[in-house]
C-alpha cells in the first residue's frame, strides 16, 4: 500500500522534511511506501531543495536494507517512491515572465483586457512567477490549474493502485498552498475519466492538513514588500469560508486536519528562491504526524462514493500543557509514546556518529566477524547516512530555537552524561562499571556477534545501532 503525499508550496516542503526525519527515526508509518509529490512553481526554493536532498539520501539508505524476518531495525524502514522524476510536478511557462505574459494579456481584445483588469490588479499582472505567487492565491488558482494536463499527473494516475491513499499538505495564508489545495482536490475527486485508474483515484481515501498562520514575516516601513504578514489572518479567514462551502461542505475529504499556532516568529522577508529557507517549526513536525495518523485509520472507515467521503473526520491537535518551549512532557501520552522512543534512539545514533565513532573504530563491534573497515566509512552509503545525521541534528536545533520551540533534548556535547540528554528524565542506573560512550561501545560489542550473517554490511551497521540504541533507551528508561 502506498500513500501519495502532495506537498504544496514552502509549507508542504517543510512538513515533508519533518516527515522524513521521523521516518529516519523509525516511526511506524502504517504504510508500505510514502510517495512525495511537490507542487511549487519556485524551482529554486531553498526549503524544497533541502527536502529533496534528504529524500534522496533516505532512498539510497533504504535501498541497501532488506527488512527480512531476522531484522529488528525500524530506522529507514518505510520506502520512498518516486513515480515523478525529482518528486516535483513541472509547471509550464512559469520559470521566466510575468503573470501578464503567462496569460498572453497583450493578445486579448480591448474588452477582455478591461475585464481582466477588474479581476486582477496591475501589481498582479506584473508579478514575476518564477518564485511562486507571493501570497496571491488568485494568481495561483489560474496558473496551477494546468498541472492536471501534465505528463507528471498522468504518471501519478498510472501508478495509482487499489488500496493506495492520498494526503495533501498546504498552508492557507499564502499564495501557492491556498490556491493549490482546493484545485488539486477538485481535480482528484473530479478526475478526467480518460486518465488511468480514474475511478480508483476519484473514490480513494484522501486526507489533508491545512496549516493556518504559525509564523510572520518582517514588515516593511515603506510598503514595498509584496508579501504582507498583516494579511495572513484575513486571508486565512477568507479561505476557511471557501473551504467550509466547497470542501468540508460537500464531503470532499475523508479526513481533514487543522493546525496553527498563536506564537508567531517573524522570519526575514523573502519572496522565494534560494533565500526562502525557514527554520524547522513544531507546527511542521505536528503536521507530519497528521500524515501518520491518516495512514493509521482503518481503511473501512475511509469509504468514498461518487467522489464524496461517506464518513468524514475532522481533527485538530492539542497539547497537554502550554509553554513557549515544549518537551515530550508537554504532549499527551499517545503523542509521547509515538515520538519519544524513536526520536531518542535516533539522536543517540546520530550523536554517537558525530561525537564518538571516529574514536571507536578499533572497538570489538567494529572488528567483529564481518568488520566495518575504512572502505565502509568512506562509502557512498555512509556519506548519505551522514547527510541524514547532519540534517536530523540541525532539524532538532532549529525546532529548539524557533518560536514556539520544541526542545526535547540537550543537544550540546555531553560525553560525561551521554544518556542525560532527554529533558525531564533522569536516566536509570545500569548494573555495570561502564558508563557514557564506553557503555554504548560495550552494548554494540555485545550485540554485534548476534547480528545475522545474511545481511550486507550496510544493513548490518543499521541493524547493530538500532538494537543497541533500543537496549540503551530501555535499560536507561529514556522513553
C-alpha positions in Angstrom: 0.0 0.0 0.0 1.3 3.4 -0.9 0.4 6.8 0.4 0.9 9.7 -2.0 1.8 12.9 -0.1 1.3 16.1 -2.0 3.3 19.0 -0.6 2.1 22.3 -2.0 4.4 25.4 -1.6 7.0 26.0 1.1 5.0 24.7 4.0 4.3 21.5 2.1 8.1 21.0 1.6 8.9 21.7 5.2 6.3 19.3 6.6 7.5 16.6 4.3 11.1 17.2 5.6 9.8 16.7 9.1 8.1 13.5 7.9 11.4 12.2 6.5 13.1 12.9 9.8 10.5 10.9 11.7 10.7 8.1 9.1 14.5 8.0 9.5 14.0 7.6 13.3 11.7 4.6 12.6 8.3 5.9 13.5 5.7 3.4 12.4 4.0 4.8 9.3 1.4 2.1 8.9 2.0 2.2 5.1 4.5 0.3 2.9 5.6 3.3 0.9 5.4 7.1 1.0 5.3 8.9 -2.3 6.1 12.6 -2.0 5.0 14.9 -4.8 5.7 18.6 -4.7 3.7 21.3 -6.4 5.6 24.6 -6.4 6.4 27.0 -9.3 9.5 28.1 -7.3 12.2 25.7 -8.7 15.0 27.4 -6.6 13.2 27.3 -3.3 15.8 26.6 -0.6 13.2 24.7 1.6 12.3 22.4 -1.3 16.0 21.9 -2.1 16.8 20.9 1.4 13.8 18.4 1.5 14.7 16.8 -1.8 18.3 16.3 -0.6 17.2 14.3 2.5 14.7 12.4 0.4 17.5 11.3 -2.0 19.8 10.2 0.9 16.9 8.4 2.6 16.1 6.5 -0.6 19.6 5.3 -1.0 19.9 4.1 2.6 16.6 2.3 2.4 17.5 0.5 -0.8 20.5 -1.1 0.9 18.4 -2.6 3.7 16.3 -5.7 3.3 13.7 -5.9 6.0 13.6 -9.7 6.4 12.2 -11.6 9.3 15.6 -11.6 11.1 15.8 -7.8 11.1 14.6 -5.8 14.0 15.6 -2.4 12.6 12.9 0.3 12.1 15.3 3.1 11.1 14.6 4.0 7.4 12.0 1.2 7.2 9.3 2.8 5.1 10.1 3.0 1.4 10.0 6.3 -0.5 8.6 6.1 -4.0 9.3 8.4 -7.0 7.0 7.9 -9.9 7.6 11.5 -10.9 11.3 12.3 -11.5 12.6 14.7 -8.9 9.4 14.3 -6.9 8.1 17.6 -8.4 5.3 18.3 -10.9 6.6 20.5 -13.6 4.6 23.7 -14.3 4.9 25.1 -17.8 5.7 28.7 -18.6 6.4 29.9 -15.1 10.2 29.9 -15.0 10.5 33.3 -16.6 8.0 36.0 -17.2 5.1 37.9 -15.5 1.6 36.8 -14.9 0.5 39.0 -17.8 2.9 37.2 -20.2 1.6 33.8 -18.9 -2.0 34.9 -19.7 -0.9 36.4 -23.1 -2.5 39.7 -21.9 -1.3 41.6 -24.9 -3.2 39.4 -27.3 -6.6 40.0 -25.6 -9.2 42.2 -27.1 -9.7 45.6 -25.6 -12.9 44.4 -24.0 -11.3 41.4 -22.5 -8.3 43.4 -21.2 -10.8 45.7 -19.4 -12.5 42.7 -17.8 -9.1 41.2 -16.8 -8.1 44.5 -15.1 -11.2 44.2 -13.0 -10.2 40.7 -11.9 -6.5 41.4 -11.3 -4.6 44.4 -10.2 -1.7 46.0 -12.1 0.6 44.6 -9.4 -0.8 41.1 -10.1 -0.3 41.4 -13.8 3.3 42.5 -13.2 4.1 39.7 -10.8 7.1 37.5 -11.8 6.1 33.9 -11.3 9.5 32.1 -11.1 9.4 32.2 -7.3 5.8 31.4 -6.7 2.7 33.5 -6.3 3.9 35.8 -3.5 0.8 35.5 -1.3 -1.7 35.8 -4.2 -4.0 32.8 -4.4 -6.0 34.5 -7.1 -3.0 34.1 -9.4 -2.2 30.7 -8.2 -5.7 29.4 -8.9 -5.2 30.3 -12.6 -1.7 29.1 -13.1 -1.9 25.8 -11.1 -4.9 24.7 -13.0 -2.6 23.4 -15.7 -1.0 20.5 -13.7 -3.7 18.0 -14.4 -2.9 18.3 -18.1 0.8 17.4 -17.5 2.6 14.1 -18.1 3.5 14.1 -14.5 -0.1 13.9 -13.4 -0.7 11.1 -16.0 2.3 9.2 -14.5 0.8 9.7 -11.0 -2.5 8.3 -12.1 -0.9 5.3 -13.9 1.0 4.3 -10.8 -2.1 4.5 -8.5 -3.4 1.2 -7.3 -6.3 -0.3 -5.2 -5.7 0.4 -1.5 -3.5 3.5 -2.1 -4.2 6.7 -0.2 -3.6 10.4 -0.9 -2.7 13.1 1.6 -2.4 16.9 0.8 -0.3 19.4 2.8 -0.7 23.1 2.3 -0.8 26.4 4.1 -3.9 28.6 4.0 -2.3 32.0 4.4 -0.1 32.3 1.3 -0.5 32.0 -2.4 0.7 28.6 -3.6 -0.8 26.4 -0.9 -4.1 28.3 -0.5 -4.8 28.1 -4.2 -3.2 24.7 -5.0 -5.0 22.7 -2.3 -8.6 23.2 -3.5 -7.6 22.9 -7.1 -5.8 19.6 -6.6 -8.6 18.2 -4.5 -11.2 19.2 -7.1 -9.2 17.5 -9.9 -8.7 14.3 -7.9 -12.4 13.9 -7.0 -13.5 15.1 -10.4 -10.7 13.4 -12.3 -11.0 13.0 -16.1 -12.4 9.6 -16.7 -10.0 9.1 -19.6 -7.0 9.1 -17.3 -5.6 5.7 -15.9 -7.2 4.4 -12.7 -9.7 7.4 -12.7 -12.3 5.5 -10.7 -9.8 4.4 -8.1 -8.5 7.9 -7.6 -12.0 9.5 -7.6 -13.0 7.4 -4.6 -9.6 7.0 -3.0 -9.1 7.7 0.7 -8.0 11.4 0.7 -6.8 13.3 3.7 -5.4 16.8 4.1 -3.9 19.2 6.6 -4.4 22.9 6.2 -1.8 24.9 8.1 -3.1 28.2 9.4 -0.7 31.1 10.3 2.1 30.0 12.5 4.8 32.5 11.5 5.1 36.0 10.3 7.4 38.0 8.0 9.3 41.1 8.8 7.3 44.2 8.0 8.4 46.9 5.6 8.1 50.5 6.7 7.8 52.0 3.2 5.3 49.4 1.9 7.4 47.9 -0.8 7.0 44.2 0.3 4.6 42.3 -1.9 4.0 39.7 0.9 2.4 41.3 3.9 2.2 39.3 7.1 -0.5 41.6 8.5 -2.9 40.0 5.9 -2.2 36.4 6.9 -5.2 36.2 9.3 -7.7 37.8 7.0 -6.6 35.6 4.1 -6.9 32.5 6.3 -10.4 33.5 7.3 -11.5 34.0 3.7 -10.0 30.7 2.7 -11.7 28.9 5.6 -15.1 30.3 4.5 -14.4 28.9 1.0 -13.3 25.5 2.4 -16.4 25.3 4.5 -18.6 25.5 1.5 -16.6 23.7 -1.1 -14.5 21.1 0.8 -15.9 20.2 4.1 -19.4 21.3 3.0 -19.5 18.7 0.2 -17.6 15.9 2.0 -14.6 16.1 -0.4 -12.2 14.7 2.2 -12.2 11.6 4.3 -10.1 13.3 7.0 -9.4 17.0 7.4 -6.7 18.2 9.8 -6.3 21.7 11.1 -3.2 23.2 12.9 -2.0 26.7 13.8 0.0 28.5 16.5 -0.6 31.9 18.1 3.1 32.4 18.9 4.4 33.8 15.6 8.1 34.4 14.9 8.9 36.9 12.2 11.2 35.5 9.6 13.4 37.6 7.4 11.4 38.8 4.3 11.8 36.6 1.2 9.6 36.2 -1.9 11.1 32.8 -2.6 14.1 31.3 -4.3 17.4 30.5 -2.6 16.7 32.9 0.2 13.5 31.2 1.3 14.9 28.9 4.0 12.7 28.9 7.1 13.9 27.1 10.3 12.0 23.9 11.1 9.0 24.6 13.3 6.9 22.5 15.8 3.8 23.0 13.6 5.6 21.3 10.7 6.5 18.3 12.9 2.9 18.0 14.1 1.7 18.4 10.5 3.8 15.4 9.7 2.1 13.5 12.5 -1.2 14.2 10.6 0.2 12.0 7.8 1.0 9.3 10.3 -2.5 9.5 11.8 -4.2 9.3 8.5 -2.2 6.2 7.4 -3.2 4.5 10.7 -7.0 5.0 10.1 -8.6 1.7 9.3 -9.5 1.5 5.6 -13.1 0.5 6.4 -13.6 4.0 7.9 -12.4 5.8 4.7 -15.1 4.8 2.2 -16.0 7.2 -0.6 -18.7 7.1 -3.2 -19.2 9.2 -6.3 -16.2 11.3 -5.2 -17.5 12.1 -1.7 -16.4 10.8 1.7 -19.1 8.7 3.4 -18.0 9.4 6.9 -15.5 12.3 7.0 -13.3 13.0 10.0 -12.2 16.5 11.2 -9.2 16.7 13.6 -7.2 19.3 15.4 -4.0 18.8 17.5 -3.8 19.8 21.2 -1.0 19.7 23.8 -1.3 18.7 27.5 0.3 21.9 28.8 1.3 25.1 27.0 4.7 26.7 27.1 6.9 28.9 24.9 9.3 25.9 24.7 7.9 22.4 24.7 9.4 19.0 25.5 7.9 15.5 25.4 6.4 16.2 28.8 4.0 18.8 27.2 2.4 16.2 25.0 -0.5 13.8 25.8 0.6 10.2 26.4 -0.4 9.0 22.9 1.9 11.5 21.3 4.7 10.9 23.7 4.5 7.1 23.0 4.6 7.8 19.3 7.6 10.1 19.3 9.8 9.7 22.3 11.4 6.3 21.8 12.2 6.5 18.1 13.4 10.1 18.3 15.6 9.3 21.3 17.0 6.2 19.7 17.9 8.1 16.6 19.5 11.1 18.3 21.7 8.6 20.3 22.7 7.1 16.9 23.4 10.5 15.4 25.3 11.9 18.3 27.4 8.7 18.5 28.3 9.1 14.8 29.1 12.8 15.4 30.9 12.6 18.7 32.3 9.2 19.3 32.6 6.9 16.2 36.0 8.2 15.0 37.4 7.2 18.4 35.7 3.8 18.4 36.7 2.2 15.1 39.1 -0.2 17.0 36.4 -1.5 19.3 35.2 -5.1 19.2 31.9 -4.2 17.5 33.9 -2.7 14.5 36.4 -5.5 14.3 33.9 -8.4 14.6 33.3 -11.4 12.3 32.5 -9.0 9.4 34.3 -5.8 10.2 33.3 -2.3 9.4 36.6 -1.2 7.7 37.7 2.2 6.3 36.1 1.3 2.9 32.7 1.2 4.6 33.2 4.5 6.3 34.3 6.1 3.0 31.5 4.6 1.0 28.6 6.5 -0.6 26.2 4.7 1.7 27.9 6.1 4.8 28.1 9.6 3.1 24.3 9.5 2.7 23.9 8.3 6.2 26.0 11.3 7.3 23.7 13.6 5.3 20.7 12.4 7.3 22.6 12.6 10.6 23.6 16.2 10.0 20.0 17.0 8.8 18.5 15.4 11.9 20.7 17.2 14.4 20.2 20.5 12.5 16.4 20.0 12.4 16.3 19.4 16.2 18.4 22.6 16.6 16.0 24.6 14.5 13.0 23.2 16.3 14.5 24.1 19.7 15.2 27.7 18.9 12.1 28.6 16.9 9.0 30.2 18.4 7.2 28.2 19.7 10.2 26.0 20.4 10.3 22.2 20.7 13.4 21.2 22.6 13.1 17.7 24.0 16.8 17.0 24.0 20.1 18.5 25.3 21.9 19.0 22.0 25.3 20.1 23.3 28.0 17.5 23.5 27.8 15.8 26.9 30.4 13.0 26.9 30.2 12.8 30.7 26.4 12.5 30.7 25.6 10.9 27.4 22.2 9.4 28.5 21.1 12.6 30.3 20.0 14.1 27.0 16.2 13.7 27.3 14.8 16.7 29.1 12.8 15.9 32.2 14.1 12.3 32.6 16.9 11.1 35.0 18.4 8.0 33.4 18.3 4.8 35.4 21.5 3.3 36.7 22.7 0.1 35.0 24.5 -2.8 36.8 27.9 -2.3 35.1 31.0 -0.4 35.6 30.7 1.0 32.1 29.2 4.4 31.5 28.5 7.0 28.8 30.1 6.1 25.4 32.0 3.3 27.0 28.7 1.7 27.8 27.5 2.4 24.3 30.5 0.6 22.8 30.0 -2.3 25.3 26.4 -2.8 24.1 27.5 -2.6 20.5 30.2 -5.2 21.0 27.8 -7.5 22.8 25.2 -7.3 20.1 27.4 -7.4 17.0 28.1 -11.2 17.1 24.3 -11.9 17.2 23.6 -9.9 14.0 22.5 -12.1 11.1 25.3 -13.2 8.7 22.8 -12.9 5.9 22.8 -9.1 6.0 25.0 -6.9 3.8 27.4 -4.6 5.6 25.1 -1.6 5.3 22.1 -3.4 6.7 24.3 -4.9 9.5 25.5 -1.4 10.5 22.0 0.0 10.8 20.7 -3.2 12.5 23.5 -3.0 15.0 22.8 0.6 16.0 19.1 0.1 16.1 19.4 -2.8 18.5 22.0 -1.1 20.6 20.1 2.2 20.9 16.8 0.3 21.7 18.6 -1.6 24.5 20.1 1.6 25.9 16.8 3.5 25.8 15.0 0.6 27.5 17.6 0.0 30.3 18.1 3.7 30.9 14.3 4.2 30.8 14.6 7.2 28.5 11.2 6.6 27.0 
